[in-house]
Amino acid sequence: MNTTIHEMIYSQMNHFLDKSTDKNGQVSFDKVIEIATWTGAYIIRQRHIQNKEISQEEMQMVLGTIGNFCKESFEEDFTKEDFDLLSSKTLELLQKPTFDSDSREYFGQFYR
């Protein structure tokens, strides 16, 4: 299971970042954090829908995997503070009553 979630996160992050790069092959760090936040929240939400619950460990695994992706991709540019920001923004997104419809709209931009 961990491998599947790990592979899914890496695949989705790569896809969304590829779609977000400008003509110079650059993507802003704010955009990276935004994509990571939405990706983490969406995966946590989907796991919750599938299993009717999600453990703290599972949430930490999702956030940790996204953090690892960012650390591997951006090395010293991705700090502990960035991870903490990503984690707190992910939890904020999940608390929004409109998250399911908001996430469909957000991710829709990558498939137009």
GROMACS elastic network, one bead per residue, 0.5 to 0.9 nm:
[ bonds ]
;  ai    aj funct       b0    kb
    1     4     6  0.51220   500
    1     5     6  0.63521   500
    1     6     6  0.84482   500
    2     5     6  0.52208   500
    2     6     6  0.58424   500
    2     7     6  0.84123   500
    2    61     6  0.81179   500
    3     7     6  0.58985   500
    3     8     6  0.83315   500
    4     7     6  0.51792   500
    4     8     6  0.59929   500
    4     9     6  0.85288   500
    5     9     6  0.60214   500
    5    10     6  0.85485   500
    5    43     6  0.84625   500
    5    61     6  0.89333   500
    5    62     6  0.74766   500
    5    65     6  0.84679   500
    6     9     6  0.52844   500
    6    10     6  0.62532   500
    6    11     6  0.85552   500
    6    61     6  0.88714   500
    6    62     6  0.78354   500
    6    65     6  0.62731   500
    6    66     6  0.84289   500
    7    10     6  0.51935   500
    7    11     6  0.59667   500
    7    12     6  0.84682   500
    8    11     6  0.51064   500
    8    12     6  0.59929   500
    8    13     6  0.84176   500
    9    12     6  0.51827   500
    9    13     6  0.59280   500
    9    14     6  0.84168   500
    9    39     6  0.74750   500
    9    40     6  0.80525   500
    9    43     6  0.82243   500
    9    62     6  0.80473   500
    9    65     6  0.73023   500
    9    66     6  0.67661   500
    9    69     6  0.82671   500
   10    13     6  0.52015   500
   10    14     6  0.60450   500
   10    15     6  0.85087   500
   10    65     6  0.82467   500
   10    66     6  0.76966   500
   10    69     6  0.66078   500
   11    14     6  0.52615   500
   11    15     6  0.61395   500
   11    16     6  0.87042   500
   12    15     6  0.50346   500
   12    16     6  0.60898   500
   12    17     6  0.84143   500
   12    39     6  0.75512   500
   13    16     6  0.52886   500
   13    17     6  0.59685   500
   13    18     6  0.83767   500
   13    32     6  0.87721   500
   13    35     6  0.72550   500
   13    36     6  0.69606   500
   13    39     6  0.73418   500
   13    66     6  0.82178   500
   13    69     6  0.80368   500
   14    17     6  0.52124   500
   14    18     6  0.59446   500
   14    19     6  0.85629   500
   15    18     6  0.51642   500
   15    19     6  0.62670   500
   15    20     6  0.86916   500
   15   110     6  0.84668   500
   16    19     6  0.50857   500
   16    20     6  0.61828   500
   16    21     6  0.88986   500
   16    35     6  0.70209   500
   16   107     6  0.85846   500
   16   110     6  0.65412   500
   17    21     6  0.62879   500
   17    27     6  0.72204   500
   17    31     6  0.83430   500
   17    32     6  0.70519   500
   17    35     6  0.75659   500
   18    21     6  0.55722   500
   18    22     6  0.89802   500
   18    25     6  0.84995   500
   18    27     6  0.85955   500
   19    22     6  0.84681   500
   19   110     6  0.63557   500
   19   111     6  0.88851   500
   20    25     6  0.89669   500
   20    26     6  0.82509   500
   20    27     6  0.61974   500
   20    28     6  0.87583   500
   20    31     6  0.78118   500
   20    32     6  0.88147   500
   20   110     6  0.81377   500
   21    24     6  0.74926   500
   21    25     6  0.51995   500
   21    28     6  0.81941   500
   22    25     6  0.52845   500
   22    26     6  0.53800   500
   22    27     6  0.63750   500
   23    26     6  0.73779   500
   24    27     6  0.88617   500
   27    30     6  0.84489   500
   27    31     6  0.66556   500
   27    32     6  0.71413   500
   28    31     6  0.51631   500
   28    32     6  0.64808   500
   28    33     6  0.89065   500
   29    33     6  0.63390   500
   29    34     6  0.85660   500
   29    77     6  0.87281   500
   29    78     6  0.89157   500
   30    33     6  0.51727   500
   30    34     6  0.61286   500
   30    35     6  0.86591   500
   31    35     6  0.60650   500
   31    36     6  0.84347   500
   32    35     6  0.52313   500
   32    36     6  0.60599   500
   32    37     6  0.84838   500
   32    70     6  0.81341   500
   33    36     6  0.50562   500
   33    37     6  0.59658   500
   33    38     6  0.86238   500
   33    70     6  0.86699   500
   33    82     6  0.77834   500
   33    83     6  0.87536   500
   33    85     6  0.83258   500
   33    86     6  0.62066   500
   34    37     6  0.51343   500
   34    38     6  0.62700   500
   34    39     6  0.85193   500
   34    86     6  0.79252   500
   34    89     6  0.86589   500
   35    38     6  0.52733   500
   35    39     6  0.59517   500
   35    40     6  0.84618   500
   36    39     6  0.51156   500
   36    40     6  0.60192   500
   36    41     6  0.85029   500
   36    63     6  0.88727   500
   36    66     6  0.65011   500
   36    67     6  0.83084   500
   36    70     6  0.81388   500
   36    86     6  0.70393   500
   36    90     6  0.83917   500
   37    40     6  0.52902   500
   37    41     6  0.61546   500
   37    42     6  0.85403   500
   37    63     6  0.87960   500
   37    66     6  0.86436   500
   37    85     6  0.89379   500
   37    86     6  0.55147   500
   37    87     6  0.72204   500
   37    88     6  0.87430   500
   37    89     6  0.62565   500
   37    91     6  0.86861   500
   37    93     6  0.80973   500
   38    41     6  0.51287   500
   38    42     6  0.59521   500
   38    43     6  0.85555   500
   38    89     6  0.86577   500
   38    90     6  0.66447   500
   38    93     6  0.75972   500
   38   103     6  0.72904   500
   38   106     6  0.81124   500
   38   107     6  0.84518   500
   39    42     6  0.51796   500
   39    43     6  0.61988   500
   39    44     6  0.85910   500
   39    66     6  0.83227   500
   39    90     6  0.85353   500
   39   107     6  0.88950   500
   40    43     6  0.53142   500
   40    44     6  0.61454   500
   40    45     6  0.85088   500
   40    59     6  0.86141   500
   40    62     6  0.63275   500
   40    63     6  0.61937   500
   40    66     6  0.69420   500
   40    86     6  0.87963   500
   40    87     6  0.84679   500
   40    90     6  0.63920   500
   41    44     6  0.51860   500
   41    45     6  0.60318   500
   41    46     6  0.85852   500
   41    62     6  0.88957   500
   41    63     6  0.88100   500
   41    89     6  0.87741   500
   41    90     6  0.51705   500
   41    91     6  0.70220   500
   41    92     6  0.89050   500
   41    93     6  0.66261   500
   41    94     6  0.59835   500
   41    99     6  0.88908   500
   41   103     6  0.88086   500
   42    45     6  0.50589   500
   42    46     6  0.61084   500
   42    47     6  0.86231   500
   42    90     6  0.88495   500
   42    94     6  0.81622   500
   42    99     6  0.86187   500
   42   100     6  0.82697   500
   42   103     6  0.69911   500
   43    46     6  0.50848   500
   43    47     6  0.61769   500
   43    48     6  0.85366   500
   43    62     6  0.74856   500
   44    47     6  0.52078   500
   44    48     6  0.62131   500
   44    49     6  0.87461   500
   44    54     6  0.74459   500
   44    58     6  0.80323   500
   44    59     6  0.62603   500
   44    62     6  0.70872   500
   44    63     6  0.89104   500
   44    94     6  0.84031   500
   45    48     6  0.50013   500
   45    49     6  0.62218   500
   45    50     6  0.86625   500
   45    54     6  0.84810   500
   45    94     6  0.72458   500
   45    99     6  0.89345   500
   45   100     6  0.83601   500
   46    49     6  0.50278   500
   46    50     6  0.61234   500
   46    51     6  0.85665   500
   47    50     6  0.51065   500
   47    51     6  0.60220   500
   47    52     6  0.78783   500
   47    53     6  0.74704   500
   47    54     6  0.64864   500
   47    58     6  0.87858   500
   48    51     6  0.53481   500
   48    52     6  0.51594   500
   48    54     6  0.50778   500
   48    55     6  0.88144   500
   49    52     6  0.52422   500
   49    53     6  0.71477   500
   49    54     6  0.87204   500
   50    53     6  0.79276   500
   51    54     6  0.69470   500
   54    57     6  0.82326   500
   54    58     6  0.63763   500
   54    59     6  0.69762   500
   55    58     6  0.51649   500
   55    59     6  0.63855   500
   55    60     6  0.86352   500
   56    59     6  0.51100   500
   56    60     6  0.61387   500
   56    61     6  0.85706   500
   57    60     6  0.50454   500
   57    61     6  0.60923   500
   57    62     6  0.87272   500
   58    62     6  0.63194   500
   58    63     6  0.86781   500
   59    62     6  0.52254   500
   59    63     6  0.62503   500
   59    64     6  0.84105   500
   60    63     6  0.50917   500
   60    64     6  0.57294   500
   60    65     6  0.83482   500
   61    65     6  0.59928   500
   61    66     6  0.85705   500
   62    65     6  0.52049   500
   62    66     6  0.63216   500
   62    67     6  0.85778   500
   63    66     6  0.51405   500
   63    67     6  0.60407   500
   63    68     6  0.85468   500
   63    83     6  0.84549   500
   63    86     6  0.82446   500
   63    87     6  0.65885   500
   63    90     6  0.85703   500
   64    68     6  0.60350   500
   64    69     6  0.85526   500
   64    83     6  0.86891   500
   65    69     6  0.61862   500
   65    70     6  0.86736   500
   66    69     6  0.50239   500
   66    70     6  0.62730   500
   66    71     6  0.85779   500
   66    83     6  0.88617   500
   67    70     6  0.51466   500
   67    71     6  0.60624   500
   67    72     6  0.85340   500
   67    78     6  0.84428   500
   67    82     6  0.88228   500
   67    83     6  0.60751   500
   67    86     6  0.82847   500
   67    87     6  0.89230   500
   68    72     6  0.59711   500
   68    73     6  0.83595   500
   69    72     6  0.52219   500
   69    73     6  0.60069   500
   69    74     6  0.84155   500
   70    73     6  0.50481   500
   70    74     6  0.57080   500
   70    75     6  0.74136   500
   70    77     6  0.89568   500
   70    78     6  0.64091   500
   70    83     6  0.87067   500
   71    74     6  0.53433   500
   71    76     6  0.72150   500
   71    77     6  0.78246   500
   71    78     6  0.55061   500
   71    79     6  0.77360   500
   72    75     6  0.54756   500
   72    78     6  0.87952   500
   73    78     6  0.85747   500
   74    77     6  0.54042   500
   74    78     6  0.57586   500
   75    78     6  0.58626   500
   75    79     6  0.83295   500
   76    79     6  0.65031   500
   77    82     6  0.88970   500
   78    81     6  0.81363   500
   78    82     6  0.60009   500
   78    83     6  0.74250   500
   79    82     6  0.50498   500
   79    83     6  0.64099   500
   79    84     6  0.86957   500
   80    83     6  0.50107   500
   80    84     6  0.61807   500
   80    85     6  0.86026   500
   81    84     6  0.50122   500
   81    85     6  0.61359   500
   81    86     6  0.85437   500
   82    85     6  0.50291   500
   82    86     6  0.60747   500
   82    87     6  0.85514   500
   83    87     6  0.60816   500
   83    88     6  0.86183   500
   84    87     6  0.50863   500
   84    88     6  0.61789   500
   84    89     6  0.85486   500
   85    88     6  0.52632   500
   85    89     6  0.60426   500
   85    90     6  0.84369   500
   86    89     6  0.52542   500
   86    90     6  0.60517   500
   86    91     6  0.87322   500
   87    90     6  0.51435   500
   87    91     6  0.63975   500
   87    92     6  0.87209   500
   88    91     6  0.51952   500
   88    92     6  0.62036   500
   88    93     6  0.87285   500
   89    93     6  0.61818   500
   89    94     6  0.86718   500
   90    93     6  0.52117   500
   90    94     6  0.63935   500
   90    95     6  0.88995   500
   91    94     6  0.51036   500
   91    95     6  0.64411   500
   92    95     6  0.52529   500
   92    96     6  0.68878   500
   93    96     6  0.55115   500
   93    97     6  0.89177   500
   93    99     6  0.65265   500
   94    97     6  0.79078   500
   94    98     6  0.89681   500
   94    99     6  0.62642   500
   94   100     6  0.88988   500
   95    98     6  0.86614   500
   95    99     6  0.75401   500
   96    99     6  0.52841   500
   96   100     6  0.88074   500
   97   100     6  0.78832   500
   98   101     6  0.56890   500
   98   102     6  0.59014   500
   98   103     6  0.84917   500
   99   103     6  0.58078   500
   99   104     6  0.85138   500
  100   103     6  0.53276   500
  100   104     6  0.64603   500
  100   105     6  0.88474   500
  101   104     6  0.51821   500
  101   105     6  0.63418   500
  101   106     6  0.86380   500
  102   105     6  0.51446   500
  102   106     6  0.60447   500
  102   107     6  0.86535   500
  103   107     6  0.59861   500
  103   108     6  0.81422   500
  104   107     6  0.54631   500
  104   108     6  0.58557   500
  105   108     6  0.50688   500
  105   109     6  0.70187   500
  106   109     6  0.60069   500
  106   110     6  0.80199   500
  107   110     6  0.56094   500
  107   111     6  0.72833   500
  108   111     6  0.53676   500
  108   112     6  0.65854   500
  109   112     6  0.56462   500
